[in-house]
């Protein structure tokens, strides 16, 4: 059977279903092809379930520290199966919501494995999709435009292949029935930092082994140093410059031992389980790209600023194109692709305007470039910093650690980047991102009235600090 449509989307994750909705809103007939559940990694194996666990861990830690608020508690007990049930309830509610949006926008969903095919009797050009449905039947979808949104999977290190028992990927860790006594985390990027924070709050003994010179390798060095300090303060052992070689892992008794090379010396680390969090690999194999002229060098699909591949009627978005592998980046890319193929105005994709968030405790958020990156570009910078310890609302919340840092171009006054570490900064980063999007200067953001007492006051103060005009310090 052949299905014709204006737009086919291969992959129903966050980027894919958002692209489908926008295309449908623009009057296009849309078919989404998804081999698993709508919502993809973010909803089922990433963003949402991990943040649900992080919230439970944060609340558990706060309850144990409630005496500082004048509240005495006793018998606070963690029931981890209950934590997992809450996570699953949230995921299912959102999954139902995505399915409703498909129905509301009259989007046809095919559950099955899709593969792009070349020119054939169905179409004179590549871009049709052969779909093997769950029941074994075959469908062919022939669209005018195709959007590839096939996502990614956890990257695997040789010798540390996940077995689902002692060696885990982040996806498998979400399915734990019970917490281990100790966890060794290989990789101190976003996923590693979040899991270290979560597990430490749950009472697990945690060690992070990061190959680079700092945690969060893509973030500001001062922010990374502060996060490392605060994690160590909570009992997390952080090892940077710790390289893991092939065959460095061995199972011993009921646990795991891992040899790392650090400072020219070999050190043996032991834990009950190992979590491997060393990034993600684009899903570009087995989807039929070889049947097209789409270029996919360096393991990712190549696109232009409007998300078009080398074949202009085929677009690609999300993790499969590399870059910022973030759900909100994928959604934005999907909206650009849908608008462009429909002939609507679309802003070209600009990665430096996409906020980056880490949901550890404390949280980390940033947008734009760091001070180090600005200097590497030959720019003369003006920097403003302001601590949360001087913000009344932060003291009220009992979360005075951290700061906001603003990096501006000294010559033009443009905001180059904003980096934050502290309470609720993943929410506060939105104002900074809007300021960059609108080409605001630090002076303009600093002059804006920020309500008192709020955490948002810190952004105004940090902006004023660029010109040494901060009020609170």
C-alpha positions in Angstrom: 0.0 0.0 0.0 1.2 3.5 -0.8 0.5 6.6 1.3 1.1 10.0 -0.2 1.5 13.2 1.9 3.1 16.6 1.9 5.5 15.8 4.7 6.8 12.6 6.2 8.8 12.7 9.5 11.1 9.7 10.2 11.3 9.7 14.0 8.6 10.7 16.5 10.9 12.1 19.2 10.7 15.7 20.5 12.1 17.3 17.3 10.1 15.0 15.1 6.7 15.5 16.6 7.2 19.2 17.0 8.1 19.5 13.3 5.0 17.4 12.4 2.7 19.7 14.5 4.1 22.9 12.9 3.8 21.4 9.4 0.2 20.4 10.1 -0.5 23.9 11.5 0.8 25.3 8.2 -1.8 23.2 6.3 0.4 20.3 5.3 -0.7 16.6 5.4 1.8 14.8 7.7 2.8 11.3 8.4 5.0 10.4 11.4 6.9 7.1 11.3 8.1 5.9 14.7 9.5 2.5 15.6 8.9 2.9 19.4 6.8 5.4 21.4 6.0 8.9 20.4 8.2 11.3 22.5 11.4 9.4 21.8 14.5 9.5 24.1 13.7 12.8 25.8 10.3 11.7 27.1 10.9 8.0 27.7 14.7 7.5 28.3 16.2 10.9 29.0 15.0 14.5 29.9 11.7 13.8 31.6 12.4 10.6 33.6 15.8 11.8 34.7 14.4 15.2 35.9 11.6 13.4 37.8 14.3 11.4 39.6 16.3 14.5 40.2 13.3 16.3 41.8 12.7 13.4 44.2 16.4 13.3 45.1 16.4 17.1 45.7 13.3 16.9 47.9 14.7 14.0 49.9 17.9 16.0 50.5 15.9 19.1 51.6 13.8 17.1 54.0 16.9 15.8 55.7 18.2 19.3 56.0 14.9 20.8 57.2 16.2 21.8 60.6 17.9 24.9 59.0 14.3 26.1 58.3 13.2 25.5 61.9 11.4 22.3 61.0 12.3 19.1 62.8 11.5 15.9 61.1 12.1 12.3 62.0 11.8 9.0 60.2 12.3 10.4 56.7 12.7 7.4 54.6 13.4 6.9 50.9 11.2 4.4 49.1 12.8 4.1 45.7 10.1 2.0 44.1 7.7 4.9 44.9 10.2 7.3 43.2 10.2 5.2 40.1 6.3 4.9 40.1 6.1 8.7 40.2 8.5 9.0 37.3 6.5 6.5 35.2 3.3 8.4 36.0 4.7 11.6 34.7 6.1 10.0 31.6 2.8 8.3 30.8 0.8 11.5 31.3 3.1 13.3 28.8 3.0 10.4 26.4 -0.8 10.6 26.3 -0.5 14.3 25.7 1.7 13.8 22.6 -0.7 11.2 21.2 -3.6 13.7 21.7 -1.6 16.3 19.8 -1.2 14.0 16.9 -5.0 13.4 16.8 -5.8 17.1 17.3 -3.6 18.1 14.3 -4.8 15.2 12.1 -1.3 13.7 11.9 -1.1 10.0 10.8 1.2 7.9 12.9 2.8 4.7 11.6 4.3 2.4 14.2 7.2 0.6 12.5 10.8 0.7 11.2 11.3 3.2 8.4 14.0 3.1 5.8 14.5 5.8 3.1 14.5 4.4 -0.5 15.9 5.8 -3.7 14.1 6.6 -7.0 11.6 3.8 -7.7 8.2 3.1 -9.1 6.8 5.0 -6.2 8.7 8.3 -6.8 11.2 9.6 -9.4 13.4 10.9 -6.7 14.7 9.6 -3.4 12.9 10.4 -0.1 10.1 7.9 -0.1 10.1 5.7 3.1 9.5 2.0 3.2 7.9 1.1 6.6 7.9 -2.3 8.2 4.9 -2.2 10.5 4.6 -4.0 13.8 2.5 -6.7 12.3 5.1 -7.4 9.6 3.1 -5.7 6.8 4.8 -3.1 4.6 3.8 0.4 3.8 5.4 2.9 1.5 5.1 6.6 2.4 5.7 9.0 -0.6 6.1 12.6 0.7 6.8 15.8 -1.1 9.2 16.6 1.7 11.0 14.3 4.2 12.3 15.3 7.7 14.8 13.0 9.2 14.6 13.0 13.0 16.1 9.7 14.0 17.8 10.9 17.2 20.8 9.3 18.9 21.9 6.5 21.3 24.4 6.4 24.2 28.0 6.3 23.0 29.8 3.1 24.0 33.4 2.8 25.2 35.4 -0.3 24.2 35.6 -2.5 27.2 32.7 -0.7 28.9 29.8 -2.1 26.9 26.7 -1.9 29.0 25.4 -5.2 30.2 22.3 -3.9 32.1 23.5 -5.2 35.4 26.9 -3.8 36.5 27.8 -1.6 33.6 25.0 0.8 32.7 24.2 3.5 30.1 22.1 6.4 31.3 19.0 4.8 29.7 19.5 1.6 31.7 20.2 3.5 34.9 16.7 4.9 34.7 15.3 1.4 35.1 17.0 0.5 38.3 14.8 -1.4 40.8 16.9 -0.4 43.7 19.8 2.0 44.3 23.4 0.6 44.5 25.6 1.3 47.5 28.2 2.9 45.2 28.4 4.1 41.6 31.4 5.0 39.4 30.4 7.5 36.7 32.6 7.5 33.6 32.2 11.0 32.0 31.7 14.3 33.8 29.6 16.0 31.1 25.9 17.0 31.5 24.6 13.5 32.1 27.4 12.5 34.4 27.0 15.6 36.5 23.2 15.2 36.8 23.5 11.6 37.8 26.3 12.3 40.3 24.1 15.0 42.0 21.0 12.8 42.0 22.7 9.7 43.4 24.6 11.7 46.0 21.3 13.1 47.2 19.8 9.6 47.3 22.7 8.6 49.6 24.8 6.6 47.1 28.6 6.8 47.3 29.6 8.4 44.0 32.9 8.8 42.1 33.2 10.7 38.8 36.0 9.9 36.4 36.3 12.6 33.7 39.0 12.5 31.0 39.1 16.2 30.5 40.6 18.9 32.7 37.2 19.9 34.2 33.7 18.8 34.7 31.2 20.1 32.0 33.9 20.4 29.4 31.9 22.7 27.2 31.0 25.2 30.0 32.8 28.1 31.6 35.9 27.1 33.6 34.8 29.1 36.7 31.3 27.5 36.7 32.8 24.0 36.3 35.2 24.6 39.2 32.3 25.8 41.4 30.2 22.7 40.5 33.2 20.5 41.3 33.7 22.2 44.7 30.0 21.9 45.7 29.7 18.3 44.6 32.8 17.4 46.6 31.3 19.3 49.6 28.4 16.8 49.3 30.7 13.8 49.3 31.1 13.2 45.6 34.7 12.2 44.6 35.6 14.0 41.4 38.6 12.9 39.4 39.5 15.0 36.3 42.2 14.0 33.8 41.3 10.4 34.4 41.6 8.4 31.2 40.0 5.0 30.8 41.6 2.6 28.4 40.3 -0.5 26.6 39.9 -3.6 28.8 40.4 -1.4 31.9 37.2 -2.7 33.5 36.8 -6.1 35.3 34.0 -7.6 37.4 35.1 -8.5 40.9 32.8 -10.2 43.3 29.5 -8.4 43.2 31.0 -5.2 41.9 33.3 -3.6 39.3 36.9 -2.4 39.3 38.1 0.1 36.8 41.7 1.3 36.1 42.2 4.9 35.1 45.4 6.7 34.1 45.7 10.0 36.0 48.8 12.2 36.2 50.9 9.5 34.7 49.8 7.0 37.4 47.4 4.2 37.3 44.6 4.2 39.9 42.1 1.4 40.6 38.5 2.5 41.3 35.9 0.2 42.7 32.1 0.4 42.9 29.0 -1.7 42.8 28.0 -0.4 39.4 29.5 1.7 36.6 27.5 4.3 34.7 29.0 5.2 31.3 28.0 8.8 30.2 30.4 9.8 27.5 28.0 11.4 25.0 25.7 10.1 22.4 26.0 8.8 18.8 23.7 9.9 16.0 21.3 7.3 14.6 22.4 7.4 10.9 22.9 3.7 10.2 20.2 1.5 8.8 17.9 4.3 7.8 18.7 4.2 4.1 20.9 7.2 3.7 23.0 5.3 1.2 20.0 5.4 -1.2 20.1 9.2 -1.3 22.6 12.0 -2.0 22.4 13.1 1.6 25.8 13.7 3.1 26.5 12.2 6.5 30.2 12.6 7.2 31.7 12.4 10.8 28.8 10.3 11.9 26.1 13.0 11.5 23.9 14.3 8.8 25.1 17.5 7.2 22.5 20.3 6.9 22.4 24.1 6.1 21.0 26.8 8.4 17.5 25.9 7.3 18.0 22.2 8.1 18.1 21.1 4.4 20.4 18.3 3.5 22.3 18.0 0.1 18.9 17.0 -1.3 16.8 20.1 -0.8 13.5 18.3 -0.3 15.0 16.2 2.5 15.6 17.9 5.9 17.3 16.6 9.1 16.9 17.8 12.7 17.9 16.9 16.2 20.6 14.6 17.5 21.2 13.0 14.1 22.8 16.2 12.8 25.1 16.5 15.8 25.8 19.9 17.4 23.8 20.7 20.5 22.0 17.4 21.2 19.3 19.0 23.3 15.5 18.5 23.1 14.7 22.2 22.8 17.3 22.6 20.1 15.7 19.7 18.1 12.2 21.3 18.5 13.5 24.6 17.3 15.2 23.0 14.3 12.0 21.1 13.5 10.0 24.4 13.5 12.6 26.0 11.2 12.4 23.0 8.8 8.6 22.9 8.7 8.4 26.7 8.1 11.0 26.6 5.4 9.5 23.7 3.4 6.1 25.4 3.6 7.5 28.6 2.1 7.1 30.5 5.4 9.6 33.0 6.8 12.1 31.3 9.2 15.0 32.5 11.3 18.2 30.7 10.4 19.4 28.3 13.1 22.0 29.9 15.4 23.4 27.5 17.9 24.9 30.2 20.1 21.4 31.4 20.9 20.3 28.0 22.3 20.3 27.9 26.1 22.2 24.9 27.7 21.0 23.5 31.0 22.3 21.1 33.6 19.8 20.0 36.3 22.3 19.1 39.0 22.1 20.6 42.5 23.0 23.4 42.1 21.8 23.9 38.6 24.0 25.2 35.7 22.8 27.1 32.7 24.4 29.1 30.0 23.8 30.8 26.6 26.3 32.2 24.1 30.0 31.8 24.4 32.3 31.7 27.4 35.0 34.2 28.4 37.7 31.7 27.3 36.0 31.3 23.9 35.6 35.0 23.4 39.3 35.6 24.1 40.2 32.8 21.7 38.3 34.7 19.1 40.5 37.7 19.8 37.8 39.8 21.5 38.4 42.2 24.3 35.9 41.4 27.0 34.2 43.1 29.9 32.9 40.7 32.5 30.3 41.1 35.3 29.8 38.7 38.1 27.3 38.6 41.0 26.9 36.0 43.8 23.7 34.4 44.9 24.9 35.1 48.5 24.0 38.7 48.0 20.4 38.0 46.8 17.7 38.0 49.5 15.5 35.4 47.8 18.4 33.0 47.6 19.0 33.3 51.3 15.3 32.8 51.9 15.4 29.6 49.9 18.6 28.4 51.7 20.5 28.3 48.4 23.1 30.9 48.5 25.9 29.1 46.6 26.8 30.0 43.0 26.9 33.1 40.8 25.9 34.7 37.5 28.6 35.7 35.0 28.0 38.0 32.0 30.6 38.3 29.2 30.3 41.3 26.9 32.3 42.6 24.0 34.1 45.7 25.2 34.1 47.5 21.9 30.5 47.0 20.8 28.8 46.4 24.2 27.1 43.3 22.9 26.3 40.4 25.2 28.5 37.5 24.1 27.4 35.0 26.8 25.9 34.4 30.2 26.9 31.6 32.5 25.0 30.7 35.7 25.4 28.3 38.6 22.9 28.3 41.4 19.2 27.9 42.4 16.7 27.7 39.5 19.1 29.0 36.9 17.7 26.7 34.3 14.6 28.9 34.5 16.5 32.2 34.8 18.5 31.6 31.6 15.5 32.4 29.5 15.9 36.1 30.2 19.5 36.0 29.2 18.7 34.1 26.0 16.0 36.6 25.1 18.5 39.5 25.7 20.9 37.9 23.2 18.2 37.2 20.7 17.1 40.8 20.8 20.7 42.2 20.8 20.3 43.9 24.1 23.2 45.3 25.9 24.1 44.7 29.6 23.1 48.3 30.3 19.6 47.7 28.9 19.0 44.5 30.9 20.5 46.1 34.0 18.2 49.0 33.7 15.1 46.8 33.5 13.1 46.6 36.7 13.5 43.2 38.4 11.0 42.4 41.1 12.2 42.1 44.7 12.7 39.7 46.3 13.2 37.4 43.4 16.1 35.3 42.1 15.9 37.1 38.8 17.4 40.2 40.5 20.8 38.5 40.1 20.8 38.8 36.3 20.1 42.6 36.5 23.0 43.0 39.0 25.4 40.9 37.0 24.6 42.9 33.9 25.2 46.2 35.8 28.5 44.7 37.1 29.9 44.6 33.6 30.2 48.4 34.0 31.0 48.2 37.7 27.6 49.6 38.5 26.1 46.6 40.6 24.2 47.9 43.6 24.3 44.9 45.9 28.0 44.4 46.3 
